[in-house]
């Protein structure tokens, strides 16, 4: 992520800079906004999404109040576009504009923190690693857990539909066979073994980074890279501190439980769980 420090002392300049770099920033009409009103921060999510968890964690870490608007798969695409996004979640609507995507929501949250607390440090390694994980581990872990859970709607849906409108929950249950086919095609589900191997390779790379004893992925402080890894790894380690309730290993059938326990025992999985346990549930850092 690019260093926002130079512009962050003036939020308008910082937001303009983000829009210039393709943030999806779209100011809302003045008649619909009151700048500074926390109640106007609206986070549009697919509740179990690990990218949405990344946005929740960043906002809560910065001490920013928001209202979460949750939707099921398919409907979330329409809700995203209505909020000013591009059809994916998360989307954050604020008094300064609309931020589409977890990276830009992290940047927005950083603007409310002192420089030494920000997740985007200005180090190119942090930005490169964060985007690598967004493009690799994120989709790979998502495919693996969906491949396990889609054939088990009775187990999946109570977790998947937490906090969504009742009609969306009912519609997804009624049309599950159709939704299942759409999800498999949309997510390009093919081979459990292939996706498992890809996730394991990402975990091995993270473990190799930590093997020299460093406390965090890029050095001695928690950054966007650590936040991104923890959230995207959550799909296969199921941390209890996640922003919505996730099933735990003893609630899962054998094949799913075996994969979760394997990734939890991996050094990178241990690291992800520790970040959730030690940082996710703690008090937010002090906003500027």
Secondary structure in CASP SS format (residue, H / E / C, confidence):
PFRMAT SS
TARGET T0000
AUTHOR 0000-0000-0000
METHOD secondary structure of the structure
MODEL  1
X C 1.00
X C 1.00
X C 1.00
X C 1.00
X H 1.00
X H 1.00
X H 1.00
X H 1.00
X C 1.00
X C 1.00
X H 1.00
X H 1.00
X H 1.00
X H 1.00
X H 1.00
X H 1.00
X H 1.00
X H 1.00
X H 1.00
X H 1.00
X C 1.00
X C 1.00
X C 1.00
X C 1.00
X C 1.00
X C 1.00
X C 1.00
X C 1.00
X C 1.00
X H 1.00
X H 1.00
X H 1.00
X C 1.00
X C 1.00
X C 1.00
X C 1.00
X C 1.00
X H 1.00
X H 1.00
X H 1.00
X C 1.00
X E 1.00
X E 1.00
X E 1.00
X E 1.00
X C 1.00
X C 1.00
X C 1.00
X C 1.00
X H 1.00
X H 1.00
X H 1.00
X H 1.00
X H 1.00
X H 1.00
X H 1.00
X H 1.00
X H 1.00
X H 1.00
X H 1.00
X H 1.00
X C 1.00
X C 1.00
X C 1.00
X C 1.00
X C 1.00
X E 1.00
X E 1.00
X E 1.00
X E 1.00
X C 1.00
X C 1.00
X C 1.00
X C 1.00
X H 1.00
X H 1.00
X H 1.00
X H 1.00
X H 1.00
X H 1.00
X H 1.00
X H 1.00
X C 1.00
X C 1.00
X C 1.00
X C 1.00
X C 1.00
X C 1.00
X C 1.00
X C 1.00
X E 1.00
X E 1.00
X E 1.00
X E 1.00
X C 1.00
X C 1.00
X E 1.00
X E 1.00
X E 1.00
X E 1.00
X C 1.00
X H 1.00
X H 1.00
X H 1.00
X H 1.00
X H 1.00
X H 1.00
X H 1.00
X H 1.00
X H 1.00
X C 1.00
X C 1.00
X E 1.00
X C 1.00
X H 1.00
X H 1.00
X H 1.00
X C 1.00
X C 1.00
X C 1.00
X C 1.00
X C 1.00
X C 1.00
X H 1.00
X H 1.00
X H 1.00
X H 1.00
X H 1.00
X H 1.00
X H 1.00
X H 1.00
X H 1.00
X H 1.00
X H 1.00
X H 1.00
X C 1.00
X H 1.00
X H 1.00
X H 1.00
X H 1.00
X H 1.00
X H 1.00
X H 1.00
X H 1.00
X H 1.00
X H 1.00
X H 1.00
X H 1.00
X H 1.00
X C 1.00
X C 1.00
X C 1.00
X H 1.00
X H 1.00
X H 1.00
X H 1.00
X H 1.00
X H 1.00
X H 1.00
X H 1.00
X C 1.00
X C 1.00
X C 1.00
X C 1.00
X C 1.00
X H 1.00
X H 1.00
X H 1.00
X H 1.00
X H 1.00
X H 1.00
X H 1.00
X H 1.00
X H 1.00
X C 1.00
X H 1.00
X H 1.00
X H 1.00
X H 1.00
X H 1.00
X H 1.00
X H 1.00
X H 1.00
X H 1.00
X H 1.00
X H 1.00
X H 1.00
X C 1.00
X C 1.00
X C 1.00
X C 1.00
X H 1.00
X H 1.00
X H 1.00
X H 1.00
X H 1.00
X H 1.00
X H 1.00
X H 1.00
X H 1.00
X H 1.00
X H 1.00
X H 1.00
X H 1.00
X H 1.00
X H 1.00
X H 1.00
X H 1.00
X H 1.00
X H 1.00
X C 1.00
X C 1.00
X C 1.00
X C 1.00
X C 1.00
X E 1.00
X C 1.00
X C 1.00
X E 1.00
X C 1.00
X C 1.00
X C 1.00
X C 1.00
X H 1.00
X H 1.00
X H 1.00
X H 1.00
X H 1.00
X H 1.00
X H 1.00
X H 1.00
X H 1.00
X H 1.00
X H 1.00
X H 1.00
X H 1.00
X H 1.00
X C 1.00
X C 1.00
X C 1.00
X C 1.00
X C 1.00
X C 1.00
X C 1.00
X C 1.00
X C 1.00
X C 1.00
X C 1.00
X H 1.00
X H 1.00
X H 1.00
X C 1.00
X C 1.00
X H 1.00
X H 1.00
X H 1.00
X H 1.00
X H 1.00
X H 1.00
X H 1.00
X H 1.00
X H 1.00
X H 1.00
X H 1.00
X H 1.00
X C 1.00
X H 1.00
X H 1.00
X H 1.00
X H 1.00
X H 1.00
X H 1.00
X H 1.00
X H 1.00
X H 1.00
X H 1.00
X H 1.00
X H 1.00
X H 1.00
X H 1.00
X C 1.00
X C 1.00
X C 1.00
X C 1.00
X C 1.00
X C 1.00
X E 1.00
X C 1.00
END
